[in-house]
Amino acid sequence: MIKFGNSDWYSFEQAGNFDHAQRSLLTDTQIKTIDLIKQWREGQEYFELTTSGTTGTPKTLRFDREQIEISAGITKDTFKLSKGMVALNVLNPSYVAGFMMVMRALILDLRLIVTEPKSNPLSDFIKDQIDFMAVVPLQLITIMGNPDTRVQLEGIHCVLVGGGAVNPGLMKSITSLKNSSIFHTYSMTETLTHVACRELSLGKEYYNLVEGATISQDSRGCLVVSSPVNRGEQLVTNDLVELVSENEFNWLGRIDNVVNSGGVKLNPEDIERKIFPVIHELGEVTNYFVAGIPDDRLGGKLVLILEVKAGHEVRIKTLKEECSNVLERYQIPKEVLILNQFV
């Protein structure tokens, strides 16, 4: 069964056979969804998806029906999904996360609600029973900032968070929720979404592999992963990791972002996590990131870029001193840059 926004429920067969008049009432996301439903039900053998760049330059990949079914089965077993549960898809079905939400509903016989991607996807469904959904961190932050949707979030059987890092502040907020099951997934198009997850509700730091996946590291220290979806193929990523055990790893950051400063390799994501408490104390800072810029002497110079509310000032000297208390010597940014608004 499927419904579009707050419409009536339709069978997947009905939705896949909507006529022109019915399709004209739907959004682009909803039209893409019913096209996928029609293709699947008519037995289309292969589906194409574009990668995001986890394993290199973005490219188009082709998956067969068996691979899609394997992925849906892994999700069912990992997160204890069952027939008849209500899934809310708030992601674009042209990309793997939204695509697989539609495929899971078809394969696992879930009841699917489809809406346009928005910052607070639960705001239109406060009175609906939702059992399963996938969101990006920004959506989760917005949901938790609204008292009504925050309460609803606590009643959802399983929430998957992917597509970006979860900062310590969001992590702390999640652990304060009641009866929630929120998982941060390690996902990529190449494996048809997640190969590992960590339960944020329990404050888990490390990712645990799904059943059948294996991991190792290459010479760069980057993750090499194999999933049942890929039938044993080894996928080399650009994600720097620490292997905790044969089934667990800690994500450190992207090797693409590593700054070589005077021969010392610095990981911006690691530094951003360490200085979060310092930045958080500065109420005037709304956002920040660490990056490398060209430097004649060092090759790459580490800088901290702050987004500061208009009319507010930041004591740079004090900020650097506070950062030095939580960072190693070479990790301290050489310069602090300030903007009133990020692009």
One Martini backbone bead per residue (centre of mass of N, CA, C, O) as a GRO file, in nm:
protein
  343
    1MET     BB    1   0.100   0.034   0.015
    2ILE     BB    2   0.006   0.381  -0.079
    3LYS     BB    3   0.087   0.733  -0.012
    4PHE     BB    4   0.037   1.091  -0.085
    5GLY     BB    5   0.075   1.219   0.178
    6ASN     BB    6  -0.280   1.282   0.253
    7SER     BB    7  -0.389   1.060   0.105
    8ASP     BB    8  -0.496   0.789   0.000
    9TRP     BB    9  -0.491   0.455  -0.026
   10TYR     BB   10  -0.286   0.238  -0.229
   11SER     BB   11  -0.200   0.020  -0.433
   12PHE     BB   12   0.069  -0.060  -0.616
   13GLU     BB   13  -0.093  -0.119  -0.870
   14GLN     BB   14  -0.249   0.146  -0.887
   15ALA     BB   15  -0.006   0.342  -0.888
   16GLY     BB   16   0.135   0.215  -1.147
   17ASN     BB   17  -0.164   0.294  -1.310
   18PHE     BB   18  -0.173   0.578  -1.343
   19ASP     BB   19  -0.305   0.834  -1.492
   20HIS     BB   20  -0.271   1.145  -1.613
   21ALA     BB   21  -0.456   1.286  -1.404
   22GLN     BB   22  -0.319   1.166  -1.150
   23ARG     BB   23  -0.025   1.258  -1.212
   24SER     BB   24  -0.088   1.576  -1.214
   25LEU     BB   25  -0.114   1.571  -0.879
   26LEU     BB   26   0.187   1.522  -0.863
   27THR     BB   27   0.500   1.510  -0.780
   28ASP     BB   28   0.808   1.436  -0.877
   29THR     BB   29   0.866   1.227  -0.656
   30GLN     BB   30   0.599   1.065  -0.697
   31ILE     BB   31   0.646   0.991  -0.993
   32LYS     BB   32   0.910   0.839  -0.955
   33THR     BB   33   0.784   0.625  -0.772
   34ILE     BB   34   0.568   0.502  -0.970
   35ASP     BB   35   0.776   0.422  -1.181
   36LEU     BB   36   0.927   0.219  -1.006
   37ILE     BB   37   0.690   0.036  -0.945
   38LYS     BB   38   0.631  -0.042  -1.238
   39GLN     BB   39   0.909  -0.162  -1.307
   40TRP     BB   40   0.906  -0.382  -1.090
   41ARG     BB   41   0.625  -0.521  -1.157
   42GLU     BB   42   0.728  -0.572  -1.470
   43GLY     BB   43   1.041  -0.694  -1.436
   44GLN     BB   44   1.274  -0.528  -1.417
   45GLU     BB   45   1.619  -0.611  -1.403
   46TYR     BB   46   1.746  -0.311  -1.419
   47PHE     BB   47   1.922  -0.055  -1.221
   48GLU     BB   48   2.015   0.293  -1.203
   49LEU     BB   49   2.294   0.457  -1.028
   50THR     BB   50   2.446   0.730  -0.866
   51THR     BB   51   2.724   0.818  -0.726
   52SER     BB   52   2.900   1.017  -0.460
   53GLY     BB   53   3.232   0.923  -0.401
   54THR     BB   54   3.349   0.709  -0.196
   55THR     BB   55   3.524   0.546  -0.445
   56GLY     BB   56   3.517   0.819  -0.618
   57THR     BB   57   3.419   0.900  -0.905
   58PRO     BB   58   3.134   0.958  -1.022
   59LYS     BB   59   2.890   0.698  -1.112
   60THR     BB   60   2.728   0.450  -1.298
   61LEU     BB   61   2.512   0.193  -1.176
   62ARG     BB   62   2.423  -0.159  -1.189
   63PHE     BB   63   2.125  -0.341  -1.082
   64ASP     BB   64   1.975  -0.619  -0.974
   65ARG     BB   65   1.716  -0.774  -0.822
   66GLU     BB   66   1.877  -0.947  -0.624
   67GLN     BB   67   2.038  -0.717  -0.490
   68ILE     BB   68   1.791  -0.563  -0.385
   69GLU     BB   69   1.679  -0.799  -0.212
   70ILE     BB   70   1.924  -0.828  -0.028
   71SER     BB   71   1.917  -0.545   0.093
   72ALA     BB   72   1.631  -0.562   0.213
   73GLY     BB   73   1.694  -0.806   0.397
   74ILE     BB   74   1.908  -0.670   0.571
   75THR     BB   75   1.725  -0.450   0.686
   76LYS     BB   76   1.518  -0.633   0.815
   77ASP     BB   77   1.718  -0.785   1.010
   78THR     BB   78   1.865  -0.542   1.148
   79PHE     BB   79   1.568  -0.367   1.213
   80LYS     BB   80   1.306  -0.532   1.249
   81LEU     BB   81   1.114  -0.574   1.010
   82SER     BB   82   0.758  -0.570   0.908
   83LYS     BB   83   0.474  -0.640   0.792
   84GLY     BB   84   0.288  -0.325   0.766
   85MET     BB   85   0.471  -0.118   0.802
   86VAL     BB   86   0.543   0.232   0.826
   87ALA     BB   87   0.684   0.420   0.562
   88LEU     BB   88   0.891   0.715   0.526
   89ASN     BB   89   0.958   0.907   0.233
   90VAL     BB   90   1.210   1.193   0.222
   91LEU     BB   91   1.358   1.097  -0.044
   92ASN     BB   92   1.520   1.075  -0.335
   93PRO     BB   93   1.462   0.816  -0.577
   94SER     BB   94   1.730   0.877  -0.758
   95TYR     BB   95   1.861   0.781  -0.499
   96VAL     BB   96   1.952   0.529  -0.294
   97ALA     BB   97   1.789   0.592  -0.035
   98GLY     BB   98   1.511   0.640  -0.175
   99PHE     BB   99   1.505   0.390  -0.354
  100MET     BB  100   1.514   0.176  -0.114
  101MET     BB  101   1.249   0.256   0.020
  102VAL     BB  102   1.075   0.155  -0.213
  103MET     BB  103   1.184  -0.136  -0.234
  104ARG     BB  104   1.114  -0.226   0.055
  105ALA     BB  105   0.811  -0.194   0.032
  106LEU     BB  106   0.776  -0.404  -0.194
  107ILE     BB  107   0.935  -0.653  -0.068
  108LEU     BB  108   0.818  -0.621   0.252
  109ASP     BB  109   0.532  -0.503   0.273
  110LEU     BB  110   0.495  -0.197   0.304
  111ARG     BB  111   0.379   0.111   0.414
  112LEU     BB  112   0.382   0.398   0.194
  113ILE     BB  113   0.505   0.728   0.239
  114VAL     BB  114   0.505   1.018   0.020
  115THR     BB  115   0.740   1.293   0.008
  116GLU     BB  116   0.888   1.576   0.010
  117PRO     BB  117   1.172   1.710   0.059
  118LYS     BB  118   1.247   1.826   0.399
  119SER     BB  119   1.345   1.947   0.702
  120ASN     BB  120   1.042   1.852   0.823
  121PRO     BB  121   0.889   1.551   0.753
  122LEU     BB  122   0.680   1.530   1.014
  123SER     BB  123   0.485   1.786   1.012
  124ASP     BB  124   0.252   1.633   0.818
  125PHE     BB  125   0.251   1.350   1.037
  126ILE     BB  126   0.160   1.362   1.345
  127LYS     BB  127  -0.103   1.154   1.317
  128ASP     BB  128   0.085   0.940   1.218
  129GLN     BB  129   0.201   0.622   1.171
  130ILE     BB  130   0.551   0.563   1.229
  131ASP     BB  131   0.821   0.311   1.182
  132PHE     BB  132   0.993   0.415   0.919
  133MET     BB  133   1.306   0.600   0.848
  134ALA     BB  134   1.503   0.831   0.642
  135VAL     BB  135   1.777   1.061   0.716
  136VAL     BB  136   1.932   1.354   0.758
  137PRO     BB  137   2.078   1.545   0.993
  138LEU     BB  138   1.914   1.806   0.939
  139GLN     BB  139   1.637   1.676   0.978
  140LEU     BB  140   1.678   1.578   1.268
  141ILE     BB  141   1.726   1.853   1.396
  142THR     BB  142   1.447   1.972   1.317
  143ILE     BB  143   1.268   1.765   1.456
  144MET     BB  144   1.393   1.817   1.750
  145GLY     BB  145   1.301   2.137   1.746
  146ASN     BB  146   1.011   2.008   1.757
  147PRO     BB  147   0.791   1.909   1.990
  148ASP     BB  148   0.601   1.726   1.816
  149THR     BB  149   0.820   1.565   1.647
  150ARG     BB  150   0.982   1.464   1.885
  151VAL     BB  151   0.764   1.281   2.001
  152GLN     BB  152   0.725   1.111   1.746
  153LEU     BB  153   1.015   1.003   1.724
  154GLU     BB  154   0.994   0.823   1.992
  155GLY     BB  155   0.775   0.618   1.828
  156ILE     BB  156   0.985   0.506   1.636
  157HIS     BB  157   1.126   0.211   1.556
  158CYS     BB  158   1.308   0.334   1.296
  159VAL     BB  159   1.606   0.541   1.241
  160LEU     BB  160   1.785   0.663   0.966
  161VAL     BB  161   2.121   0.799   0.940
  162GLY     BB  162   2.257   0.989   0.661
  163GLY     BB  163   2.491   1.175   0.453
  164GLY     BB  164   2.649   1.237   0.735
  165ALA     BB  165   2.757   1.382   1.006
  166VAL     BB  166   2.760   1.346   1.368
  167ASN     BB  167   2.758   1.555   1.608
  168PRO     BB  168   2.794   1.582   1.946
  169GLY     BB  169   2.531   1.743   1.992
  170LEU     BB  170   2.336   1.545   1.854
  171MET     BB  171   2.413   1.298   2.015
  172LYS     BB  172   2.319   1.407   2.291
  173SER     BB  173   2.021   1.451   2.210
  174ILE     BB  174   1.954   1.156   2.138
  175THR     BB  175   2.017   1.027   2.428
  176SER     BB  176   1.753   1.193   2.551
  177LEU     BB  177   1.567   1.011   2.433
  178LYS     BB  178   1.273   0.821   2.421
  179ASN     BB  179   1.240   0.514   2.286
  180SER     BB  180   1.478   0.515   2.079
  181SER     BB  181   1.586   0.419   1.723
  182ILE     BB  182   1.896   0.541   1.623
  183PHE     BB  183   2.081   0.519   1.312
  184HIS     BB  184   2.408   0.525   1.192
  185THR     BB  185   2.506   0.503   0.862
  186TYR     BB  186   2.707   0.309   0.644
  187SER     BB  187   2.705   0.431   0.309
  188MET     BB  188   2.644   0.321  -0.041
  189THR     BB  189   2.576   0.266  -0.361
  190GLU     BB  190   2.751   0.004  -0.411
  191THR     BB  191   2.567  -0.136  -0.151
  192LEU     BB  192   2.283  -0.041  -0.118
  193THR     BB  193   2.378   0.103   0.124
  194HIS     BB  194   2.421  -0.046   0.413
  195VAL     BB  195   2.711  -0.204   0.608
  196ALA     BB  196   2.669  -0.012   0.862
  197CYS     BB  197   2.617   0.060   1.225
  198ARG     BB  198   2.505   0.299   1.483
  199GLU     BB  199   2.364   0.348   1.801
  200LEU     BB  200   2.277   0.655   1.913
  201SER     BB  201   2.086   0.598   2.157
  202LEU     BB  202   2.355   0.444   2.299
  203GLY     BB  203   2.631   0.595   2.216
  204LYS     BB  204   2.772   0.483   1.975
  205GLU     BB  205   3.096   0.493   1.811
  206TYR     BB  206   3.075   0.231   1.646
  207TYR     BB  207   3.070   0.031   1.371
  208ASN     BB  208   2.852  -0.226   1.261
  209LEU     BB  209   2.815  -0.494   1.085
  210VAL     BB  210   2.650  -0.654   0.869
  211GLU     BB  211   2.544  -0.932   0.753
  212GLY     BB  212   2.825  -1.049   0.548
  213ALA     BB  213   3.029  -0.841   0.608
  214THR     BB  214   3.355  -0.698   0.521
  215ILE     BB  215   3.687  -0.586   0.647
  216SER     BB  216   3.953  -0.347   0.564
  217GLN     BB  217   4.281  -0.220   0.477
  218ASP     BB  218   4.479  -0.011   0.324
  219SER     BB  219   4.778   0.163   0.286
  220ARG     BB  220   4.616   0.441   0.377
  221GLY     BB  221   4.368   0.351   0.586
  222CYS     BB  222   4.136   0.251   0.416
  223LEU     BB  223   3.838   0.126   0.341
  224VAL     BB  224   3.749  -0.221   0.294
  225VAL     BB  225   3.457  -0.361   0.131
  226SER     BB  226   3.211  -0.630   0.180
  227SER     BB  227   2.905  -0.736   0.025
  228PRO     BB  228   2.641  -0.930  -0.061
  229VAL     BB  229   2.560  -0.742  -0.297
  230ASN     BB  230   2.871  -0.785  -0.434
  231ARG     BB  231   2.969  -1.083  -0.428
  232GLY     BB  232   3.275  -1.023  -0.287
  233GLU     BB  233   3.353  -0.753  -0.362
  234GLN     BB  234   3.609  -0.516  -0.340
  235LEU     BB  235   3.581  -0.198  -0.178
  236VAL     BB  236   3.746   0.105  -0.227
  237THR     BB  237   3.788   0.371  -0.023
  238ASN     BB  238   3.813   0.726   0.120
  239ASP     BB  239   3.799   0.610   0.421
  240LEU     BB  240   3.911   0.674   0.725
  241VAL     BB  241   4.014   0.414   0.961
  242GLU     BB  242   3.943   0.220   1.258
  243LEU     BB  243   4.009  -0.095   1.365
  244VAL     BB  244   3.853  -0.275   1.626
  245SER     BB  245   3.743  -0.518   1.454
  246GLU     BB  246   3.606  -0.744   1.233
  247ASN     BB  247   3.308  -0.569   1.298
  248GLU     BB  248   3.465  -0.288   1.361
  249PHE     BB  249   3.453   0.082   1.325
  250ASN     BB  250   3.621   0.400   1.287
  251TRP     BB  251   3.546   0.708   1.171
  252LEU     BB  252   3.768   0.980   1.061
  253GLY     BB  253   3.757   1.034   0.737
  254ARG     BB  254   3.868   1.198   0.450
  255ILE     BB  255   4.135   1.180   0.240
  256ASP     BB  256   4.062   1.433   0.065
  257ASN     BB  257   4.089   1.633   0.339
  258VAL     BB  258   4.373   1.610   0.384
  259VAL     BB  259   4.638   1.792   0.544
  260ASN     BB  260   4.953   1.902   0.423
  261SER     BB  261   5.168   2.023   0.689
  262GLY     BB  262   5.489   2.000   0.666
  263GLY     BB  263   5.431   1.665   0.650
  264VAL     BB  264   5.166   1.683   0.811
  265LYS     BB  265   4.881   1.490   0.870
  266LEU     BB  266   4.547   1.626   0.860
  267ASN     BB  267   4.220   1.581   1.017
  268PRO     BB  268   3.943   1.770   1.009
  269GLU     BB  269   3.723   1.590   1.145
  270ASP     BB  270   3.879   1.540   1.406
  271ILE     BB  271   3.910   1.839   1.489
  272GLU     BB  272   3.609   1.914   1.492
  273ARG     BB  273   3.535   1.725   1.725
  274LYS     BB  274   3.732   1.837   1.945
  275ILE     BB  275   3.618   2.155   1.922
  276PHE     BB  276   3.316   2.160   1.982
  277PRO     BB  277   3.302   2.255   2.283
  278VAL     BB  278   3.432   2.530   2.226
  279ILE     BB  279   3.229   2.636   2.014
  280HIS     BB  280   2.967   2.594   2.182
  281GLU     BB  281   3.042   2.827   2.390
  282LEU     BB  282   3.003   3.005   2.134
  283GLY     BB  283   2.711   3.163   2.067
  284GLU     BB  284   2.802   3.329   1.795
  285VAL     BB  285   2.841   3.047   1.667
  286THR     BB  286   2.678   2.863   1.395
  287ASN     BB  287   2.946   2.771   1.234
  288TYR     BB  288   3.196   2.518   1.115
  289PHE     BB  289   3.539   2.466   0.979
  290VAL     BB  290   3.805   2.264   0.851
  291ALA     BB  291   4.100   2.358   0.651
  292GLY     BB  292   4.294   2.389   0.351
  293ILE     BB  293   4.551   2.612   0.242
  294PRO     BB  294   4.768   2.759   0.062
  295ASP     BB  295   5.137   2.739   0.123
  296ASP     BB  296   5.463   2.817   0.073
  297ARG     BB  297   5.587   2.668   0.331
  298LEU     BB  298   5.371   2.416   0.399
  299GLY     BB  299   5.153   2.391   0.147
  300GLY     BB  300   4.949   2.354   0.402
  301LYS     BB  301   4.698   2.542   0.576
  302LEU     BB  302   4.542   2.551   0.875
  303VAL     BB  303   4.191   2.633   0.908
  304LEU     BB  304   3.937   2.832   1.069
  305ILE     BB  305   3.586   2.852   1.000
  306LEU     BB  306   3.348   3.107   1.075
  307GLU     BB  307   3.007   3.156   1.173
  308VAL     BB  308   2.891   3.484   1.250
  309LYS     BB  309   2.698   3.682   1.397
  310ALA     BB  310   2.578   3.969   1.352
  311GLY     BB  311   2.750   4.187   1.581
  312HIS     BB  312   2.969   3.981   1.652
  313GLU     BB  313   3.242   3.857   1.855
  314VAL     BB  314   3.574   3.704   1.844
  315ARG     BB  315   3.825   3.575   2.046
  316ILE     BB  316   4.093   3.453   1.902
  317LYS     BB  317   4.302   3.404   2.124
  318THR     BB  318   4.112   3.243   2.311
  319LEU     BB  319   4.034   3.025   2.110
  320LYS     BB  320   4.320   2.909   2.065
  321GLU     BB  321   4.370   2.832   2.359
  322GLU     BB  322   4.131   2.633   2.384
  323CYS     BB  323   4.220   2.447   2.150
  324SER     BB  324   4.502   2.366   2.276
  325ASN     BB  325   4.360   2.181   2.504
  326VAL     BB  326   4.242   1.958   2.264
  327LEU     BB  327   4.508   1.972   2.096
  328GLU     BB  328   4.753   1.916   1.908
  329ARG     BB  329   5.000   2.102   1.798
  330TYR     BB  330   4.945   2.050   1.474
  331GLN     BB  331   4.615   2.103   1.499
  332ILE     BB  332   4.642   2.398   1.518
  333PRO     BB  333   4.526   2.661   1.385
  334LYS     BB  334   4.682   2.925   1.208
  335GLU     BB  335   4.385   3.030   1.130
  336VAL     BB  336   4.106   3.267   1.158
  337LEU     BB  337   3.796   3.274   0.991
  338ILE     BB  338   3.532   3.520   0.907
  339LEU     BB  339   3.175   3.487   0.867
  340ASN     BB  340   2.833   3.573   0.843
  341GLN     BB  341   2.792   3.377   0.580
  342PHE     BB  342   2.733   3.096   0.434
  343VAL     BB  343   2.678   2.938   0.125
   0.00000   0.00000   0.00000
